[in-house]
Amino acid sequence: MKTIRIRKFTILSLLIILLFPWIFYVGGHFLETKSFNLGIQANSKMTLIIAVIAGLLLAFLIVAYAMRRYILIPLEKMSLGIRQIAEGDLDIQLPSSRISEIAEVHDGFIVMVDSLKKSFQKQVKLEDERRFVIAAVAHDLRTPLFALRGYLDGLEQGIADSPEKKAKYLAVCKEKSAQLDRLIEELFTFAKTEYHEMELKRSMIDLSLVLKKSIDSLSPQAQQKDISIIANNLASNCNIKGDSHLFERAMNNLMDNAVRHTPRNGKILVNCNKDETCVTFTIQDTGEGFSAEELKRVFEPLFRGEVSRNRSTGGAGLGLTISQRIIRQHGGELLVGNHPDGGAILTGWMPLDNNSQF
C-alpha cells in the first residue's frame, strides 16, 4: 500500500480547501453568464457567494473525512491497542494507514507485539521447565533421604546388631549423604547458570592442567570399575581465559559422566590440543554411546536416557547441561556424538588466550 508523508497530506489538504471554492465560484459564474470569461458581470452575486461557500464546505468535508480515516481512527485504535497490551492482551488488530508516519508506528507496534508474544512464550516455557526441575529434583532428593532415614532408624533400633551390619549401614548412609550433596550441588550450580547470576572470575587457565586434575579426582572411581583413563595427548600451554572453579566443575562433570557410563574394564581417552585460535578437548568412552533421541536431548535439563544414562547411575541429569552452559558462558561450545569405533565422545572448544606466553 502506497503511503504519503504527513507534510504532503497537509499541503494537499490546503490545496483542496483553496481550490474547491474557486472551482465552485467558476461554476457559479458559468451558470449565471453561460461563459467562463470572469470579466463578464454575473446577474446575481448571491449565486457566486453560495457557490464559494458550498465549495468551501465540500473541501472541509473531504479533508475532515480523509483526516478521520487515515489519521484519527488509526490513532484511536492504536491507543486502544496500547491499553489492551498493558492489560496483557496481545491479540490486537491495528488498522493500516496511508500516512507514512502512522504506518511506521503501525509496523513498529507489530514488531513489538511479536516480540512480546515470543517473550511470553519463552517465559511460559521457562516457568514450565522450572516447575519440572523442582518436581524432578524433589523426587530425586526423596529417594536417598528415605533410604538414609531407613538405615538410621535401623541403627537406632538396633537392627544392625553386629559390627559387620553396622559398618554396612554406615557405608550406605555415607553413600546416600554423598548422593544428596551431589544433587544439591548440581541444582545450585544449574540455578546460577540458568539465571546468569554467577560472577565469572576470569584468569589465565591451562585447560590441560584442569583435565589432569579432573582425571586425578575421578581415578578412584575408575579404579573401582577397572577403567583405564588414557591421557597421553594433552598438549601443554592450552591457555584460555576463564573462571578456574567453573571449568574444574565442568570438566569434573564430563569425566564423571564418562566414568559412570563406561562398563567395567573399559577405557576413557582424553585429548587436549590447540591451534592458532582455539583450544579443543575430547573425552571418549567405550560405553554404549548415545541413541538418536539422546543426541537430540542430551543437553536438556534433567534428561537421562532410558537404558544406561538414567537415575540409577546417580546425579540429577544436570551435569552435561551445566558443563555446556559454563563453556558457552566463556565463548566456547560443547558437542556430543558417537565415535565410529563405538562409545560416546564429547568435544569442546574454547577461544585461545592470545595474551598468554608460549
ABEGO torsion letter per residue (X at the ends): XBBBBAAAAAAAAAAAAAAAAAAAAAAAAAAAAGBABAABBBABAAAAAAAAAAAAAAAAAAAAAAAAAAAAAAAAAAAAAAAAAAAGBABBBBBBBABAAAAAAAAAAAAAAAAAAAAAAAAAAAAAAAAAAAAAAAAAAAAAAAAAAAAAAAAAAGABABAAAAAAAAAAAAAAAAAAAAAAAAAAAAAAAAAGABBBBBBBBBAAAAAAAAAAAAAAAAAAAGBBBBBABBBBGBBBBBBAAAAAAAAAAAAAAAAAABBBGBBBBBBBBBBAABBBBBBBBABAEBBAAAAAAAABBGBBBABABBAAAEEAGAAAAAAAAAAAAAGBBBBBBBBAAEEBBBBBBBBBBAABBX
